Each structure stands twice: as C-alpha cells, then as structure tokens.
C-alpha cells in the first residue's frame, strides 16, 4: 500500500565559494598556478599583479583615475579583441620578468609525447579523432586498460563516431609502435612482449619471448621448477632470461612528467621548513602563484553605467550585468585562493608542531603516531579538510622532501608500554626483507617472530597489511634462483 507522507530534513548545502575553496585545497602548488592562469584567461575582471589602488578596491570607490582609464568605454569592454592587462605586460616583459608570473612545466608528459608522435601520422579526420581518444585513454603508467570493443562503444556514445572494432585494433597497434616501447599494452605480459619484439633478434630474446608467451603465469608466481621442466633449460639459462626481463620497464609511462612519485626531482614542494638554531619556520611556497586583484577598469565601468539604468539600451544593461557577474566571480576566486593559503598554513603548522622532534633531527624514530583526527582537533577543521590538504602535498625540510601524508600513521605500544609509530614497524620490516636470503625469503610468520623479539606484539595479519602498504610481495614471490 502506497502512502504519501511529509517529512522535514535538514541538509547542508555548500555555496559556490565553499565548493571552489574545497576544490582548490586538493591541488598542488603547480596545479594551483595553472588554475589561476586559466581563471585569469576566462575572466577579464581578474588580473595578475599587485592591486594598483588597494583603497579603491577596498572602499568599492568608482572614481575615475587619471590616465588611460578615461578612454575606457563600453565599446572597448564589449569588443571581441579586448586583451587582458596581464597579457600585454607579459608580451613586453623580459624573459626574467615573465618567469615571475607564468608557471612553466619543464617535464613533458607521456600524453604530450604520444600526441607529438601522433601528429606525424597521416590519418583522415575521423581516424585522427579516434586515435586522439585512444591516446587519451592511456594511463600514466603507459597502459591502455580499455579494449577495442569498449573504445568503439565510447566513441559512438560520446562522440557520435562509428569506428569499427578492427579499425580500433589497428589504431592501437599503431600507437604500440610509438615510444616508449611497451606503451598502450593492456597488461604486463603484453607490455613486456612489446618491448622484447622491438629488440634486435637474438637467441636470448627469442627464449624470453617464448617464456612470456607460454609460461607467464608460472613465471609471475615464480614456479621456476615447473618452467625448467617444461622448457628443458638449465638454471643458468633461466637466470639469464630472468635478467633480460628485469631489464625491461614494467611501467613505460613512469619516466614522464605525470608520475611525481617516481622522480623526486620533479616534485615542487608546497611548503618550506627551515631550522634556524632550533626554531622551525614554516612558509608556503608561493613562488609560482601570482598575486590577484579585481580589474580597476571594471569597477570604474560599473560605476559609470550603473547610475541611469532606465535610459540605457538593452545591450548596455546586458553588458553591465555580465561585468557585474565577472567582478563577483573574480572576488569569489580571490577569496577562495586566500582561504586556501590560510587553511594550508594552519594545517601544516599543526603537523609541524605535532611532529616537532622529527623536524628537528630528521630521525624517523622521532615520529609520533598521528591520525587525521589529531590535526582536525588542533585546527578546528573537519577530517575531510585535513585529508584534502594532506593529499598530493609535499614539504621541503633540511632532511629531504616528504609527502605530507607521510607523517600520518597509526600507533602501537611495545612491551615496555612505549608508544611507537607504525612507520617504525614498517622500517623494521623493510630492513629485514632487504637483508633476507632471497632463496629462502622470510614469511609473515617469521617477520612476526622478529618483531616480537624486539618487543613489538603484532598479529600476522597486521604484518601482512604493513607489508602490502610497503608494496612488498609475499615471500613466495620474493624468491630468487
């Protein structure tokens, strides 16, 4: 039986400014600089540089200043070829001055590199669009996770292009011929085979291809005895083949600019921490983030034309409404950027205060157990805000560059009652696994016994969880010949 009832529900809705602030918290310093430049491009009421008249902006005064602004008219504002002020200043600036307010990425991304090679191919318009889509579907590691059937459906649904599945396969094969070798593979097996098939022909390469084509699962599980019996190879032959495979790249896209975790030199820290005689000074890295202000010309224009709305033409009223929206959007964005900076600093300062001993000496044993809730309670922000600040952010210290999330870990107690960070436990696990006999690698049970002997009472499943977090495989997969 259907019934109609009336209920009251309290819901919290975010304002456009709050939504913008939340999104900006998640981006890195370089991404923030790009985001600002994009906003300036899209909003002519938003300008880069110091505000030429702070009093004018703060007081919302629309008095017409002396100079070129007297010649600024509604026709100038409405023209299609209106050039934002920052573009003019960039064109006249020296190379050194340009670097002050234009972020430049020196690292070519994998997709940019693939696009450069794609431009050299002679394709008709529809195939070019399809090839663009295929390249755009390749992930940062260099893999194409969607098959030809799925890509054909995507093109039909999203772009209205009917590209046959066999043609999609031909496009994929074309892209697989691009550099880096192994790109656009669907899985690890295909990635390694693509690289081997581009090597000069040799008996070793042929044997390696044969192994991967016929016994990849046994190889990935390190069932070497099964492989030796099936292939009738000696231990030395198999060892040489394994070395050939080890020299291949399992992630062909990882060498490019999109993979920050793989290359520390590509990381731009969001925070800088200096130790001055035991006093830690934290600053926000704003070197690539320019100052912003609302265009004085737009404020002047609004003042000039808002006095006598009734006697204005419809086009003029529409122009004024458009200008008002752009000014409001500019103010919203400036406030969002300011709030972002304040939130980042307040959060990171609380983390520095919490982990003060570590930042003084750089010894990971000094790290205290710390979870998101600890910092949320100190700052007054909710846990989701702390999480957004922590993700993808880095801090430069005297002992190196660290991801902010590095400082968060659960804690446990030793037999003596001392509280230690899970980071210390992971370091012990990593150290013992690095020093183990690779022909008889340590099992999780044996690792538990090692930790217990050092005073850490940890269950085997916890050891397995920490090992997984360290991206270390189980003992069977660490075994070597």
N, C-alpha and C positions, 0 to 999 in steps of 0.2 A: 504494500500500500504506500503510495507516494504522499508525502506531506511537505507542505511549504512552511518554513519557519524563518523567523527574522532573528539574526544574531549580530551582536556587536563584536568587532575585532579591532584591536589596537595594532596598527602597523607603523613601522618607522620607515619613512622614505627619505632617501638621500637627495639633497638639492643638486643641481648641475655642478655647482662649485665643489661640493663634497665628493661627487663622483670623479671630478677632474683631479682633486687632491689625492684620492685613493689610487688612481691610475698612475700618477706621477711618482708616488712613493716606490713603485715597483721597478722603475727604470734606473739604469746605471748613469754615471756622470756623462759618458759619451752619448748614450741614448738621449739623455736629457738635453744636451746641446743640440742634437739633431731635431728633437721635438720642438725646441724653441725656434730654431731656424724655419721649420715647417710652419709653425704658428705665425711667425712674422711674415712669411711668404703669403699666407692665406688671409691675414688680417692687416690691412693697410693702416689701421688705427694703432697698431702695436709697433713700437720702434726700439731699436737696439742702441745702447749707449746711455750715458748719464742724462738725466732729465735736464734740459736747458733752463727750465724755470720751475723748480720744485714748489715754490709758493703758488705759482699759477695752477699747478695740478692739485695741490692740497686744498686750496681755497675754492677750487672749481671756478676760478676767475676767467672770464672770456674776453678780457680787454685785449684789443688787437695790438701785438707788439710791433716795434719798429722793424723795418727791413722788408724782405721778400714776401712775408706773410700778407702784406697789404694787397698784393696782387693775386692772392689765392681766391678763386671764385668757385661757385657751384659747378660751373662748366669744367674747371680744372679737376674737381673732385670726381665728377661723373665720367670723365674721359677714360677710354679703354687703355690708353697708353700711359696712365699715371704710374710713375716709378717711385717705389718706396724710398725714403731717405737713406736707409742703410745700404741699398744697392748703389746709389750714387757715391756714397762715401767709400764703399768697397772698390768701385772702379777707379777712384782717384788715389786710393791708398797705396803705400809701398807694400812689397811682399811681407815685410816685418809687421806692418800695421794690420794687414789682412789676417795674419795668424791670430791676432788678438780676439777677433770675433767670428772666425769661421773655423769650425772643427773639421779637421781633415783626417780621415782614416788611412793609414799607410798600409793596411793589410787588405789584400784582395780577397774577397770571399769566394768560396767554392762556386756559388751560383754565378757570380760575375765572371769567373774564369771559364765556366762552361758556356755562358752566353757569348763570350768573345769567340769561342770556337764555333758556336752555332751560327754566328753571323757569317762565317766563311763558307757555309753550306749553301748550295743553290737549291732552294725549295720554293714551291709556289705558296701563295698566301695562306691557304688553309693548312698545309703541312707545316708551315712556319709557326702558326698559332699552336698546332698540336705539339710540335717539338718544344716550344716555349713552355707549354703546360707540363710536358714530361720532365723537362729540366727543373721546373719549379716544384715538382713533386719529390725531388731527390732530397734526402735529409742531410743534416750537417756532417754525418759520418760518411756520406757518399753513397748511401743505399737507396734504391727505388723500391719501396715497400708495397706499392700497388701494382697488380699485374695488368697485362694488356686489356683484358676484358673490363676490369674496373675503370681503367683510364678512358677507354672508349665510351663507357657509360657516363663518366664525369663530363667528358667533352660534349656529349649530346645533351645532357641535362643542364649544365652550367653555361655552356657557350653556344648551344644550338648547332654544333658541328657533328655531322655524321661521318666519322672516320672509322673504316673497317678495322677489326681486330688485327688481321695480318699486317696492315699498314702501320698500326701502332707498334707491333713487334719489330718491324723494320726500323722504325724511328728509334726504339730502344737499343737495337743493335748498333745503329749509327752513333748514339750517344756513348755506348760502351766502348767505342773506338776512340773517344776523347781521352785527354789526360785529365786527372791522374789515372794510371792503369787500375782497373778494378771498379771504376765508378759505375753507377747505375745497376749494380748487381742486386738481385732480390734477396740473397742471403750470403752467409760467409763462404759456403762452398763455391758458389758461382763467383764471388769476389776473388778468391784465391786462384781459381781456374782462369779467369780473365787475365790476371797478371802473368800467370805462367805461360799462357798461349802467346803472349807478346814478347817473351824472352827468346833469345837465339836458340835454335834447336840443338839439343844435346841429349845424351843418354840419361843423364840425371834429371833433366826437365821432363822427359818422356815418362820416366818412372814415377816422378812426383805427380804428374797429371793422372797417371793410371791409379795411383793410390787414392787420390782425392775423388776420382770418378767412381771407383768400385768399393772403396772401404772408408768413406769419410766418417760414417757413424762410429765405426770401430776406432778410427784414429782419434776422433774427438773424445772418446771415452777412454783413450789410452789402453786399448786392448791390444798391446803390441804382440803378445804371443799368438793371438789369432791371425794378425796380419802376417807375421813371419811364416806361419804355417801355410797360409793361403798363397802368398806371393813367392815362397821359396827363396827368400832373401836372407842374407847374413845380418847379424846385429850391426855390423859396421855400415852395411848398405842402408839399412833402415835409419840409422843415426844420421847419415849424410843426407838422406831425403828429408828428415825432420828439420835439419838445419836449413835446408833450402826453403822449407815452408816458413820457418821462423823469420827468415829474411824478408818475407812478403808483408804487406801492410794490411792488417785486418780492418782498418778504418781509413780508406784513402782520402776522405774529406777532412780528416782531423788536422792536417798541416795548414789549413787555410784559416782566414781571419775569424770565422764564426765560432771556432772552438777555443774559447778563452781558457778553459780548464786544462787544455793540453799544452799550453805555451804561456808561461808566466810573463814573458816579455811583452805579450800582447795585452796584459791587464793594465787598465788605468785605475788606480785606487780612487775610491770615493772619499776616503778620509786620510789625513796625515797626522801621525802622532810623533812628537818629539820629546825626548827625555833631557831636560835641562837641569842637571845636578839633582836628580831625584824627583823633579817636578814634571809631571806629564802634561803637555799642552796639545790639545786636540783641535784640529782645524778641518774644515770642509774643503775638499778640492774643487774649487770653482774656476780653475784656470781656463776651462773650455766653455764655461757658462757665462754669457754676457749679461750686463745689466739691461733692464727693460723699463720703458715708460710709455705712457699714452701719448700719442702724437698731439702736440700743441695745436697744430693746424686743424685737427678735427674738433678740438674743443672750441677754437675760435669760430669755425664754421657753424657749429651748433648754436653758438651764441648769436651769430649774425642772422641766422634764419629762423630761430625759434620765437622771435618776438611777435611776428604778424602772420600766424599760420593761415588765417582765413583768406588773406589776399594772395596767397602763394598758389602756384599751379600744382596740379596733381603730381607731376613729375618731381617738382621740388620737394613736396611733402614726402613722397616715397624715398627720395634721396636722403632727406633728413632722418627718416625712420631707419633707413639702412645704416647711416652713420652712427646713430644712437646705439643700435644693436652691436656694431663693431666696437665702439668705445666701451660698452658694457662688457663685451666678451674679452676685450683687452684687459680691463680691470680685474675681471674674474681670473684670467690666466696669471696675471702678475701676483694676485693674492695667493693663488694655488702654488706658484713657484716659491713664494716667500714661506708659506706654511710648510711646504716640503722641506726646505732647508732647515727650518726650526725643528721639525719632527726628527729629521735625520740626526741633527746635532744632539738633541736631547736624549735620543735613544742610544746613540753611540757613546755619549759621555757616561751614561748609566752603566753601559757594558764595561767601559774603561775603569770606572770606579769599582765595579764588582770584581773585575779581574786585575786589580791594580798590581799585585805582586808579579803576575806573569808579564805584564807590560814593562815592568821594571827590569826583570832579569831574563825574560825570553825562555825560561825553563818550563816545559810543558807540565812538569810535576807540580808547578805552582798554580795550574788551572783549577779553579773551584768548580764543583758541579753547578750547573746553571741551566735553567729551562726558560722558555719564553715567558712564563708566568712571573718569574722573579723580576724580570725587567719591566713587565707590564705594571706590576705593583709599584715599582720605583718611579716610573714615568707618569703613571695615570692613564696611559693609553691602553686600549684593549689588545688582547693577544694577537689578533689578526693584523693589527698595525705593526707590532713588533716583528711579526713574521715577514711582512712585506718589506720592511726596512732591511731585514737580515738577508733576504734572498738576493743573490747576484751582486752584492755589495762587497767591496774589498777595503782593507785598511793597511796603509804602509807604516811599518814600525821599524825600529832600529834592528830588529832581528829578522825582518823579512816582510813580505806581503801576505796577508791572510784573508780568506773569505770570512765575512762577519759571522756566518753560521758555524764556523769552526769553534767558536767559543761557547756554543751551547752543547751541553751533554748531560746525561743523567748521572747520578752519583750512586755510590755504594759504600759500605763500611768494611774495613779489614777486621781481622780477628781481634786486634787491639782497640777497635772502636773508632779508628781514624777514618774520616770521610775522604774518599778519593773520587776523582772524575773518571768517567768511563773512558775518556781519552787515554788515561794512563794504562788502563787494562788493554786497550787496543794496541798501544805501543809495545806492550809486552808480547802480545800475540804476534804482531808483525815481526818483531825481532827474532822470536823463536822460530817462526816459519821460515824466515830468511836464512837462518843458520841450520835448518834441519838437513838430514840426509835425504836427498831427493829420490834415492832409490827406495827409501822407507820413510815417506813423509809422515808427520805427526797427525794422528787422528784427533777429532774433537775431544774424545775421552782423555787422551794423553795431554792435550792442552789444558784440560780441566785440572789434571793432576799437577801440572807445572804451576798453575796459578794457585792451587790450594797450598802447595809447598811454600809459596811466598806470602801466604796469609789471606788470599782472596777466595772466599767461598762463593763460587759461581756455578750455576747449573749448566749442563752440557748444551741445552737449547739456547742459553744466553751466549755461550761461546760461539755457537753456530751463527747467532744473529750478528754478533760483532764481526765475525769473520766475513759474513756476507756484506756488511756495511763497508768493510775494507776492500771489497771486491776480490777476495781471495777464494779460489775454488776449494772444494773438498779434497781430502788427502788423495783419493784415487786419481783425481785429475791433475794433481801436482807431481805425480810420479814420473820419473825420467828413466831412460835406459842406463 
